[in-house]
Amino acid sequence: MRRSGTTRLAALAAVIMSAVTVAGACAAGGPEDPADLVLINGDVYTLDEERPAAEAIAIRGDRIAVVGSNAVAEALVGRDTRVIDLDGAFVSPGFNDGHVHVESTGALIVGVNLLEVHEPGGFREAIAQAVQRLAPGSWITRGDWGAYEQWEAGSTGREGDADGAGDTGDGEAGAGGPFTPHRDLIDDVTPDHPVLVNRFDRSMYLANSLALEMAGITDATPAPPGGTIGKGEDGRVTGILTGTAVDLVRAAITPKSFEQRLTEVRAVLDEAREGGVTTIQDITSSEQLRAYQELRARGELTARINIRPSLDNVTHTGGLGITRGFGDDWLRFIGYKAWVDGIMGGSSAMFYEEYDHAPGNFGIVRQIMLPEGVEGLALSLARDQNYAEFPRGNLQRLMEEAVPTGLPPHIHAIGDKAVKILLDLFEAVLSEHDMIEADHRWRMIHAQVVEEADFHRFGELNLVAEVNPYHISDDMRWMEERIGSERSLGAYAFRALKDAGAVLVFGSDSPGTNAARYFLHPKYGLYAAVSRQTLTGEPAEGWFPEQRLTIEEAIEAYTRNPAWASFEEDIKGTLTPGKLADIAVFDVDLIEAGHEDPARLLDAEALYTIVGGRVVYERGAQ
């Protein structure tokens, strides 16, 4: 169990005693300033060390007024107060997702998700459903079909359970190789929607007839150098394009309308509130920021948005005076996003050693970090290279520009070489500005594969590790195939990072990569962090189980820690009087389930999601 009866009663008694004066005064003559919303009979897990447990919460306006006993909260009930009897349901601070790509999540939800599709029927149906969601003339793009064709969802990758990669089993296009669709499969369901969707590995794209027409591609069009235009035995264009031929269609894609952008953001907000998510930390473009502002003006924002533009914007935003804290409780700048390397899903994360499944591939370096005039290959350095002495590069220059703004760099590093490079860059810049011991809250995003010798540096540099626990449950299907068991010892090593002194911040990384779908609902991240298993419970002992976290640590990494890492600990992250009333109520006791049967976490659903004292989601309500 998560806490003994004695401990729980003692904590509750302290809460009751601390509020007895307020309760008595209110009981004597009725509340002079009643609450707007009161939650009673809850199992309240506050994450506030002063009041770790309670049974009721009273909310006035957008703030928490009282956390304590039923009697204390009910003393603030007035004529217009809404009272919700939670009947023992589990209550926590609203979840704060530290890593969301809102734009691409919305595009996937409203557009087309083909990740688990690798046969004609499912492909056609998914495209047809997207047509129903999108206005005529809207482009249907991305898709990422075939991501689970080799390794099925739920596979550990250890059983030798590849399902015959590319064998569709139906004798149609793609038999004997990856599933390969034809434009004839979707033309009749997409007469008014141009389509350019791709296989998850970007090895091929499919354009429908409308998109080919808009691009000027006919049966007689020659393939450009470095590309192919697929044709059948009858000489007709199949719609399959590769390499530079894809650019012919890309050039015809029209910009997304503002109304479609709003629709996509609404879809993400729907998914967030259904999972108890009250704050989203987004990698934000200027177009997205305008959409958030519009939805806020319309009263439609149901989650707070923490804004993270890309680091190359610091030259402009810094000049405009955008510094730490700029914004308000709904829309606030919290940092700058940048990248060192690629991703595991595309085998482009940077490693010292080559990928096991792709000899000669060591990953890639992202352009934003390159020293001026130095090509990416120049960063394929020997293991003993002193990166701190490497020529001053673009990423380091931009990090130094961010220093006076007080907005911390949040930088992506996945492979062991990328992690090493970034640790050295952080150390160089923080040392130069005498900031290592300062309250800087700089973040490494993902920290996905770390060498044993580098863990201690996270604590020594006082870094935040923004990690994505659900990656474990999905990515293990191919991790050991790609980097082997020995290097996988340092993969998603949350226990080692925490024990080394890193502050862990959890994020979903929704909607996922080109090779995987990651969900916004926090139950998936909690489950992965405490079980280190696939959604089907494999392996039984957990994948490198010594790296498990407790459920308390996992919830903290999804609530209190993200608020702290964003310099918002004074207003959110715990259920404390005076803080924003951002609250999640679940039908499963998350902590009890995390200790006794982690699989039960996957059954957890939000009953209520409250943001700023407003119930934005109530299960079963119309």
Buried (B, 14 or more C-beta within 10 A) or exposed (E): EBBEEEEBEBBBEBBBEBBBEBBEEBEEEEBEEBBBBBBBBBBBBBBBEEBBBBBBBBBBBBBBBBBBBBBBBBBBBBEEBEBBEBEEBBBBBBBBBBBBBBBBBBBBBBBBBBBBBBBBEBBBEBBBBBBEBBEEEBBBBBBBBBBBBBBBBBBBBBEEEBBEEBBBEEEBBBEEEBBBBBBBBBBEBBEEBBBBBBBBBEEBBBBBBBBBEBBEBEEEBEBBEEBBBBBBEEEBBBBBBBBEBBEBBBEBBEEBEEEBBBBBBBBBBBBBBBBBBBBBBBBBBEEBBEBBBBBBEEEEBBBBBBBBBBBBBBEEBBEEEBEBBBBEBBBBBBBBBBBBBBBBBBBBBBBBBEBBEEEEBBBBBBEBBBBEEBEEEEBBBEEEBEBBEBEEBBBBBBBBBBBEBBBBBBBBBBBBBBBBBBBBBBBBBBEEBEBBEEEBBBBBBBBBBBBEEBBEBBBEBBBBBBBBBBBBBBBBBBBBBBBBEEBBBBBBBBBBBBBBBBBBBBBBBBBBBBBBBBBBBBBBBBBBBBBBBBBEBBBEEBBBEEBBBBBBBBBBBBBBBBBBBBBBBEBBBBBBBEBBBBBBBBEBBBBBBBBEEBEBBBEBEBBBBBBBBBBBBBEEEE
